[in-house]
């Protein structure tokens, strides 16, 4: 079975058990974004599905770093989630 790909991250933040203002936020890696001097153009679902694994992994790494810059203190590699978001 083929692995599923995703470039969507939903970030929630709670303060004293209550959802923080402006959250949850959803980031879409198929939309255009810039990271570390590189512009990543918007891509459609067909382009995304046909993307070589190496290009997907490169875009995914840049997208994760981009989101971590937007969300102070977030370290995606340390975040536990039991709820996939598509």
C-alpha positions in Angstrom: 0.0 0.0 0.0 1.3 3.4 -0.9 2.1 5.9 1.8 -0.2 9.0 2.1 1.3 12.4 1.8 0.3 15.5 3.6 1.4 19.1 3.7 -1.3 20.4 6.1 -0.6 21.3 9.7 -3.2 22.3 12.2 -1.8 24.0 15.2 -3.8 24.4 18.4 -2.7 26.4 21.5 -4.4 26.4 24.8 -3.9 28.7 27.8 -5.2 27.4 31.2 -7.2 24.8 29.3 -8.9 27.3 27.0 -8.2 27.7 23.3 -5.9 30.7 22.7 -7.3 33.6 20.6 -6.7 33.0 16.9 -6.4 29.3 17.2 -6.6 26.7 15.8 -4.5 27.8 12.8 -4.1 25.7 9.7 -1.1 25.9 7.4 -1.2 24.5 3.9 2.1 23.5 2.4 0.6 23.2 -1.1 0.2 27.0 -1.0 3.1 29.3 -1.8 5.5 30.0 1.0 9.1 31.2 1.4 11.7 29.7 3.7 15.5 30.4 4.0 15.6 32.5 0.8 13.8 29.9 -1.3 10.3 30.6 -2.7 8.1 27.5 -2.9 5.3 28.1 -5.5 1.7 26.9 -5.0 1.1 23.5 -6.4 -2.1 21.7 -7.3 -3.2 18.2 -6.1 -2.0 16.5 -9.3 1.5 18.0 -9.1 1.6 17.1 -5.4 0.6 13.5 -6.1 3.2 13.1 -8.8 6.0 14.8 -7.0 9.2 12.7 -6.7 9.8 11.5 -3.1 13.0 13.6 -2.8 11.2 16.8 -3.9 8.3 16.0 -1.5 10.7 15.4 1.4 12.6 18.7 0.6 9.3 20.7 0.5 8.1 19.0 3.7 11.2 19.9 5.6 11.1 23.5 4.4 7.4 23.7 5.2 7.9 22.3 8.8 10.7 24.9 9.4 8.5 27.6 8.0 5.6 26.8 10.3 8.0 26.5 13.3 9.1 30.1 12.5 5.5 31.3 12.5 4.7 29.5 15.8 7.2 30.6 18.4 8.4 27.6 20.5 6.8 24.9 18.3 9.0 21.9 17.6 7.0 19.7 15.3 9.3 16.7 15.7 8.4 16.7 19.5 4.7 17.2 19.1 2.4 14.2 19.8 -0.7 13.9 17.8 -3.2 11.1 17.6 -5.5 12.9 15.1 -4.5 13.0 11.5 -5.7 16.1 9.7 -6.4 16.0 6.0 
